[in-house]
Amino acid sequence: MNKQSLTAAAREHLALARAASSGRSATTVYGGHEHVLRQTLIALRAGSGLDEHVGPGEATLHVLAGRVRMATADESWEGVTGDLLVVPEASHTLEALEDSAVFLTVAKRLH
């Protein structure tokens, strides 16, 4: 069994994101290319985000800290600490409305 503190990891990566020119920092917590399930912690400085991209398969985004906005061409959703957002498979963006840490869980499509 492997145990990790997401709270500590979020704190660490928020500090890295605040110092990074990109305004973000991320780490794979579980999974990778050889797994169907992948879990990634993403920290974003307020005002930074992820440019438009297509969802990689079934995915959820758990807001560990802060406030974010996920948007498609037609809709947008805000999430705050404790919220779970279902990631659309349509092309979408993610923006940090304040310094934020999110936990992305993806079940990748099998080819």
C-alpha positions as a printed Julia matrix, in Angstrom:
111×3 Matrix{Float64}:
   0.0    0.0     0.0
   1.15   3.52   -0.77
  -0.1    6.56    1.13
   0.37  10.21    0.18
  -0.9   13.46    1.64
  -2.71  15.42   -1.06
  -2.88  18.39    1.32
   0.92  18.49    1.66
   1.42  17.93   -2.09
  -1.05  20.74   -2.87
   0.84  23.1    -0.53
   4.17  22.18   -2.11
   2.95  22.58   -5.69
   1.12  25.83   -4.96
   4.45  27.27   -3.77
   6.11  26.01   -6.98
   3.28  27.42   -9.14
   3.55  30.83   -7.48
   7.27  30.92   -8.33
   6.99  29.5   -11.87
   6.83  31.79  -14.9
   3.97  29.61  -16.24
   2.03  30.0   -12.99
   1.53  26.26  -12.68
   3.02  23.07  -11.32
   1.85  19.47  -11.6
   2.77  15.94  -10.61
   1.38  12.51  -11.43
   0.19  10.99   -8.16
  -0.87   7.64   -9.6
  -0.78   5.96  -12.98
   0.98   6.93  -16.13
   1.19   5.83  -19.72
   0.97   2.14  -18.86
  -2.24   2.55  -16.79
  -5.85   3.29  -17.7
  -6.3    5.34  -14.51
  -4.2    8.48  -14.07
  -4.38  10.93  -11.17
  -2.6   14.25  -11.37
  -2.3   17.09   -8.89
  -2.26  20.47  -10.66
  -1.51  23.76   -8.89
  -2.32  27.07  -10.57
  -1.5   30.62   -9.57
  -4.48  33.01   -9.8
  -4.98  34.12  -13.39
  -3.13  31.18  -14.91
  -4.65  28.05  -16.36
  -4.68  25.4   -19.03
  -5.34  26.46  -22.61
  -8.13  24.91  -24.64
  -7.74  21.15  -24.96
  -9.89  18.07  -25.56
 -10.64  15.79  -22.62
  -8.61  12.56  -22.6
 -11.58  10.34  -21.64
 -13.78  10.06  -18.57
 -12.43  12.49  -16.0
 -13.24  14.38  -12.83
 -11.63  17.4   -11.22
 -11.66  17.68   -7.41
 -10.87  21.18   -6.17
  -8.49  20.72   -3.23
  -7.98  24.45   -2.61
  -9.03  27.73   -4.21
 -11.51  28.52   -6.97
 -11.39  27.55  -10.64
 -13.5   27.95  -13.78
 -13.8   25.24  -16.42
 -15.36  26.34  -19.69
 -16.37  25.01  -23.08
 -17.54  27.16  -25.99
 -21.13  26.93  -24.65
 -20.94  26.54  -20.85
 -18.79  27.25  -17.83
 -18.66  25.87  -14.3
 -16.98  27.26  -11.21
 -15.6   25.01   -8.53
 -14.43  25.88   -5.02
 -12.6   23.9    -2.37
 -14.34  20.54   -1.93
 -16.22  20.6    -5.25
 -16.04  17.78   -7.79
 -16.48  18.76  -11.44
 -17.06  16.3   -14.27
 -14.64  17.21  -17.03
 -16.37  17.59  -20.4
 -15.01  15.52  -23.26
 -15.55  18.58  -25.46
 -12.75  21.06  -25.92
 -12.4   23.11  -22.72
 -10.18  25.42  -20.66
  -9.35  25.63  -16.96
  -8.62  28.95  -15.24
  -7.59  29.64  -11.65
  -9.73  32.47  -10.27
  -7.52  32.4    -7.16
  -4.45  30.34   -6.26
  -5.78  26.79   -6.61
  -4.88  23.13   -6.42
  -6.96  20.49   -8.19
  -6.84  16.72   -8.37
  -7.53  15.39  -11.87
  -8.62  11.76  -12.22
  -8.74  10.35  -15.77
  -9.73   6.96  -17.12
  -7.91   7.14  -20.46
  -9.47   5.83  -23.63
  -8.08   2.53  -24.82
  -6.97   2.53  -28.45
